[in-house]
Amino acid sequence: MAKVIKSDAEWRAELEPEQYRILREKGTEQPFSGEYDHVFEPGTYHCSGCGAELFGSDAKYDSGCGWPAFFAPATEQAVEEETDTSYGMVRTEVTCASCGGHLGHVFPDGPRPTGLRYCINSAALSLEEEE
């Protein structure tokens, strides 16, 4: 996958302030506040930073966690994961494999078939609905 590399100034110019805070500064939305928390229309979720395909609506479910939740990314190559030890916790951070933007975290308490819960910030996503 081709990597998207931009300067901080370019990211700031292209992203809305909330998108920048989440994608580039590893921020998070308040629970139950994001645009896609309770959206279940068919479509594809893309990175709001670079447009890369991240998740399909067929993997989205209502976890009750307050953020959009998916049990799997669109492809194994769509996201990258690394250990996050911020705020005195040990979690697995999920980033866009294309631009490195922070998306959220993945937890081992999701439904079948994967048992995973990708807990993703709405501001990091844009939904391309199926027609």
Protein Blocks (a to p, Z undefined) as FASTA:
>chain_A
ZZddddfklmmmmpcfklmmmmmnopacdehkafklmgcbecddddfklopafbdfklgc
cehnopacdfbdfblklpccdddfehhiacdddddfklopafbdcdfkbccfklpacddd
fklpccdddZZ
